[in-house]
Each structure stands twice: as C-alpha cells, then as structure tokens.
Amino acid sequence: MHSLLKHYFSKLFSVEPKDYSQIYEEVSQGARPSGLFYLMNALAALVAGFGLLANSTAVVIGAMLIAMMLRPISGIALALTCLDWRLLRQAVLALLSGIALVLGIGWLLGTLNPDIMPTNEILSRTLPTTLDLMVALCGGLAGALAIITPRLSVAVVGVGVATALVPPLVAAGILFSHELWFKGAGAILLAVTNMVAIQLASSLVFWSSGLQKMANSQQAGFLRTHLATLALISFIGIYLSFSLNHQIKLQTRDRLIEKISKEAFEPSDKPQATTTHHNRVIQVQISSAANNFQHFIPLMGTLLPAPVTVTPTVSPVRDSMAYITIRGDRPPLPEQLLRIEKLLPRDLNG
C-alpha cells in the first residue's frame, strides 16, 4: 500500500521530496515552542480579535497570515510518522500553550469590550459542519505537500487562510467572556476539527513520501500509529454531519417562512418576517403595515413541519420600527423583558 500511495503522489503531483533529514529538521525546528512562536501567535490573536469585534473579514484574513499554529500540528504529524516521542511532546506542548495563549487574548478582548456584542464574523465560527472538515483535510494535504516540495512552499500561505485556527479560538475566548458557553464551545469545535484534520492529512502525505523510514524504532503501520486520530475524526465527522443536516433544515424553513409572508400579504403592506429557533419551536415575528394576520397564522401552522409561535406586529408605513435582538444560550425571563421595556423610551406617537 505504501509503494502504491508513493507512486500515486509522485505521478499526480510531480513530487520530488527533499532530503529526509532536511525535511525533519525544518518541521521539528518549527514545531518547538519559542519566543517567536508565542509572539507571532499573540499578534495574530490581537489582529483577529479586533477584526472579529469590528466585523471585518479582511482584518481576520490578515490574522490568518500572521499565525504560526500550523507548525506544531505538522510536528505532531511528523512525530507520529517517525515514532519520535520527544518531538511529539515538544509539538503537543507548543500547540496546547499556543491555544491557551490565543484563548486568553480572546477572553481579555471580550472582557475589555463588554458593550460590543458578538458580530457576524464571530457567530459564523460557532456552527461547524462537515464542509469545514473537508476544507481542513484538503488544506492539510496541500500544506504537507508544500513542506516536502520546494516549488510549493508558497502554498503554505493559502493553507493558513483556508484552514483558519486562530480566529475560531479568539472567537471562543470572546464568547466565553460574554458567558455564551454553548456558542464558544462551537468555535472550539471548529478549531479542533481543523487541527485534527490537518494532522491526519499531513501524516498521510509524510507517510506516503517515505518519511517513516527515519523511525529509530521498528516501523509500525499507519493505522496503528494513527488509530486515536482516526477514531476522533470519525466521531467529529458524524457529529458535524448531523450539524450540517440541521442547518440545512433551518435554512429551508427560513426560506419557506419568507416565501409565505410575501404570498400572504400585499407588497404595499411591506411584510417582514424574523425567525428564531429554540427547543424545536419556530418563533416568527411578522410585521406589516396592515393588520391582516388572520389568514397568515393558520397558513404558517399548516405548511411548517414544526410547532410555530407567531407574534404579529402592526407597523405603520411611514414610521420606522426598531427591533431588539437578544442572543444567548437561554431565552430571557419574563421579568428581564419587563425590565428592558421600562428602560426603553415611550413612543412619541402614542
């Protein structure tokens, strides 16, 4: 199997591996914890944090280019391939300490900016799916090929952008500072998914290139040395497949609700539907310039495959309406909503 994979990679990608000792030295040196490693990841975390809080995609991409979190993951992949337990300990130490550093900076930024609520850039990293897993696997293959092939070294930059590690960790820290534990755990899951997928894909490339011949002890099979990684990525993949299926269902329902609201009202009524999902119950807040909800509510209950709660609101055509969205892992209590209503200014139009 090894000779077949090696022939496949060499023919398909025209791989001409560097000297094994040179590859080992480069990867192992980058995988060790150092002052430069912590400095660059701290700067990347700060840049990513400000970009996430400002809801700026461009700034977040810039943070991906600064980060050095890929190096210890490559070190873990090489250590498992060569059965180098000393390199494995160093790479794991660098990775875990880097994760703690980035998480801490994210929590600090969130604590220092309590009035800035989680932006779309932050929330978009809390719901990973199998699509993110596939991206990480492909990125890991590309990154490992770039390591063993001189002509592809520039591709590592693209891999860093495609398989982002620092932004989801910073997002998790910010969410934890707001006590949004469930959403923060989703961002952690995205980061872990990327790390495990990159490590497995890198190990596959290193093994197929013959780097396991550098093992000081007797060689073991790929499945034996990567059994824990394969089990973990299988578990993650199953969970993420359910997550993807759930998100597709929610998006389908949202589009259906939007379609129903447009068909149930006249265009001059300016209908707007806001949908939230909690405990398998769909809550729809529909606003319209005309008070004609009597045919809309039963229509919703008939067409949607889940319990529906509809909150009608009459919205004057010429007046503006303000919406307050409260995000959190738990719905607000009635007394909390009353407290919010007391703080809001009275309607000047009565």
ABEGO torsion letter per residue (X at the ends): XAAAAAAAAAAAAGBBBBBAAAAAAAAAAAABBBAAAAAAAAAAAAAAAAAAAAGBAAAAAAAAAABAAAAAAAAAAAAAAAGBAAAAAAAAAAAAAAAAAAAAAAAAAAAABAABBBBAAAAAAABBBAAAAAAAAAAAAAAAAAAABAAAAAAAAAAAAABBAAAAAAAAAAAAAAGBAAAAAAAAAAAAAAAAAAAAAAAAAAAAAGAAAABABBBBBAAAAAAAAAAAAAAAAAAAAAAAAAAAAAAAAAAAAAAAAAAABBAAAGBBBBBBBBGGBBBBBBBBABBBAAAAAAAAAAABABBBBBBBBBBBAABBBBBBBBBEABBBBAAAAAAAAAABBBBAAX
